[in-house]
Amino acid sequence: MERIELQVNSDMAGKRLDVALSACLEDLSRSYVQKLIEGGSVTINGDFCCEKKQKVKDGDVLAIEIPDPEKLEVLPEDIPLDIVYEDDDIIVVDKPAGMVVHPANGNWSGTLVNALMYHCAGNLSSINGVIRPGIVHRIDKDTSGLLMIAKTDRAHLSLSQQLAEHTINRRYVAIVYNNFKEDEGTIDAPIGRDPKNRLRNAVILPGAKGSDSAKEAITHYHVLERMGRYTLIEAKLETGRTHQIRVHMAYIGHPLLGDELYGPAKNKAGAKRQMLHAKTLGFVHPVRKEYLEFVSSLPDDFIKVLERARRE
């Protein structure tokens, strides 16, 4: 049994209990959160609440108890995949927004791993265990774009080494709030678990509470287009911390449009998710040792929000 506590901030205040929890617990589906609420696994300020529509208030302390998984078995599922490249060693997939990368509580099916297990007939790297076969790196559920998958342990070790050495070319496109005075910049600020809300990450500077566990995080960015209250940017990851771009951009006053966890809860541009797309992925093939680079087109929902942002 895992117990998680978080405190409601002003951005989450006024939301339904199930909406607030599922927004913070990205690996849990909303239907699973509702099941936990209705089953008496959630408290507000220490009092049990079984009403999923209950509105939360600023400062409320929410606690949720997540049962241990009954089994650790990942079943293959015939789910369509947008495969950009594949050979005997690796696969590059263009993941749609809304798809979870690997199984977790509340998301034991419908994930990218379930689809890969079916497509590859189970022939994936075993280094990351039963739940994450072949997964070398991940992107958030509501982030779209390119991911590399290892079919063999040899390929997995090579790609992991390239990640550790910061030699993989990972470039993202994002729509963020507010205008930039500069055309480009670098954010070099360590990221760790937010001491005020363990469901979020945050920039934690040396000497601050939690700094001992914070890890180096470096993001390079440059402006692609200015749209008044919004800006289209490209961000290049030098490191790969959880939520790195989302945390870093919020830290410098430019949260991602549609990112309810690190930015405003509502937006007028129609964004239903954080506007973040893993557009470019380049790495050295683990066996052939040649450089490969792939580019993904912006998905339709991203383009529609971008057009609204330009009009607004």
N, C-alpha and C positions, 0 to 999 in steps of 0.2 A: 504494500500500500504506500503510495506516494502522496504526501500532503503539500499543497502549494498555497501560499498566501500572497496576496497583492493588495495594494491600496489604490482606490479609485482616484484619479486625478481629474482636473477640471474638464479635460478633453473627453473623458469617458462618462462624466456625470450626465444623468438623464437618459442613458441608454438602458435597454432591457438587460436583465441579468445574463441571459444566455448569449446575447450579442456581445456584451462586454467581455465575458470570459472567453468566448471563441475568438475574439479579436486578439486577445493577448496570448492565448494558447494555440499557436498556429498549427501545431501537429495534431490537434484534436478537432474532429468535425463538429459542426454546430449541433447536429442530431445527437451525437454522443454526449456533448455537454448537456443538452436538454435531458437526456436519459439520466445523467448523474444528478442533475438538479431534482428531477422528479423522484429519484430514488433516495433522497435525503443525504446526499454527499456534499452539499454546499451550505456554507453558513455566511451570513452577513453580520459583521460585528459580533460574532459568537453565537448568533441565533440561527437555527436551521431555517432554510427557505426552500420550499418545494415549488415555488411559483416562478416559472421561467420568464414571465412577463414583468416581474417586479422591477421597477426602475431603481437604479443605483444612484447614490449621491456622492458628491465630492467628499473625499476623506473616508468613505466606507472601507472597511477591511473585509475582503472576500477570501474565503478559504475553501478549497476544493480537494477532496480525497479521491485519488485515481487508483482504482484496483490494479493489482499486478496482472499482467496478461496471463490468460489461461494456458496458452501454448505459444511456442515460438516456431511456427510453421508458416512459410510464405507459399501461397498457392499460385501457380501460373494462371494468368487470365488473358483471354484474347481481346486485348485493348489495342486499337490502332496507334501506331507510333510514327512520328515524322522523323525518319532516319535520314540524316544528311550524309553520313559516310559509315561504311562497315567493312571490316576485313576479318581475318582470323584472330586478331589480337584486340581490336578496339571497336567501339561504336560511338558515333557522335549523334546525339538526339537533339531535336528542337522541341523543348518541352512547352506545352501550353500553360498559360496562367490557370490556376485552380487545381492543378495536379500535384499531389504530394509526391516527393521523391521516393521515400522509403516508408514501409509500414511503421506505425506507432499506435498507441492507445487511441481508439476511435477511428483509426484509418488502417485497418488490416487488409483492405481490398481497394482496388481501383488506383493503386499507386504506380509510379513508373517502374518500380522493382517487379511488381506483379506482371506488368506488361513485358518486361525484359525476360523474366523467367519463362514466359510462353514463347516469345520470339526466339530466344537462344536455347530453348529446350534445357534450361538449367546450366548451360555452359558459360558460367561467369566466374570471375575471380572470387575466391573464398576468403580472402584476407580480412574483410570486414564482417565476417560471420553470416549467420542465417538471414538476418533482417536486412542487411545492406550489401548483398552480393554484387560485386562489380562497381560499386559506388566509390569513386575516387574523391569527388567533391560534390557539393549540392547547392541548389539555389532554393529560395523560399517558395512555398506553395503558390503565392500570388505573384511571383516573378516569372516572366516568360523567357525563353531563349535556350542557348546552347549548353549542353552538358557532355562530358566525355565519360565513357564507361569502359571498364577493363574486362575483357573476356578471360584473361589468364592472370595468374599471380605474377608472372614476369612483367607483363604490361602494367599491372597495378603498381608494382614497386617502382618502375621507371617513371610513371606519371606522378606518383606521390613524391618522388625525389625532385622532380622538376617543380612541383608546387612548393616544396620546402626551400628550394633554391631561388624562388621567385622568378623563374624563367618562362613561365607560361603566360601568354598574352591573353588577358581577359579584359575586354572592354564592354562597358555597359552604356546604354542610352537611358536617360531619365528626364522627366519633367519635374522641376522643383519650384518652390515658391520664391518669389522676390527676385529682384534684378541684381546682377553682379557688377561691381565697378571694374574689376579686373577681367581679363579674357581667359586666364588660366591660373592654376595654383595647385598646391600640394597640402594635404592635411596629414600631418604626422602626429597622431595622438593615440595613446594606448586605449584599448577597449577591454572592458570586463563586465561582469554582471552588475547591474544597477543596484546599489545597496538599499535603495528605497523601494525597488520593485524588482524582484528576482525574475520576473517574466520578461524584463527588458534588458538590453545591454546599454552601456553608456561609456562616454569618454571619462576615464578616471586618471587624473594626473598624478605624478609621483608625490607621495606624502599624504594623499587623500585616503579616506577609508576604502578599503578594497583594492588599493593599488598593488598590493603584493601579488594578486592573482591576475591583474590586467596584463594583456599581451600587446606587443608592438602591432600597430596598424597604420598602414600608409595608403592613401588614396590620392591619385593624381586626377585632375579634372580640367576640362576646358569648355568654354561656352560655344555652343553650336548656333543658338538662335535666342534672341531676347524678345520677349512678348509682353513687356510691361510688368504685370504682377507675377508672371511665370517666366522660367528660363529653361530651354532645352540644353542639356549638357551631355558630354561624354565623360565617363569616369573609368579610369584604368586602375585595376587592383594590383598593388605590389604585394600585399598580404591578403589573406582570405579569412577574416574573422566573421563570425555569425552576425548578420545584419550590418556589415561594415559600412556600405555606402549609405544605408538609411541612417545609421547612427552618426556618421561623420557629417553628412549634409545637414542633419538637424542641429548638430553641434555648432556649425558656423552660421546658423540662421536661415538655412535653405532646405527645410524638410521636403520630402518627396510628396508630390501631389497624390492624394488618395491614400496616404499612409496614416491610418488612424492610430497606430501604436506610437509613432514618433512625431506626428504632426497633427494638424487640425482634424477634428472628427468629421467635418462636413466640407464639401467643396461645391463650387458652382459649375465646374467643368465636366461633370458627369463621370468622374473617375470612380470606379467600383473596387479598385485595388490600387496598390502602390504602382505608380507609373515607372516601372523599372524593367528593362529588357536586356538580357545577355546577348549582345549583338555579335561580338567577335570572339573567337576562340582559336588560339594558335599554340602549337606545341610540337616537340620533336617526336616522331613516331618511335615507340619503344623498341621496335625490332629493326626496322629499315633505317632508322636514324636520320630520316629526312624531315624537314620542317613542313608541317601541314597547317593551313589556316582556313577557317570557315567563317562565313558571315551569314547572319540570319536577318531576314526582312522584318520590319516592325509589324506586329499583329494588328488586326483590324481594330480592336478596341483601343489600342494605343493611338492609332492614327486618328480615330474619331475624337478622342479626348484632346489630342494635339490640335486638331482643327478648331475645336471649341475654345481652347485656350488662346489660340491666335485671335479669334473673333472677340473674345472677352477683353 
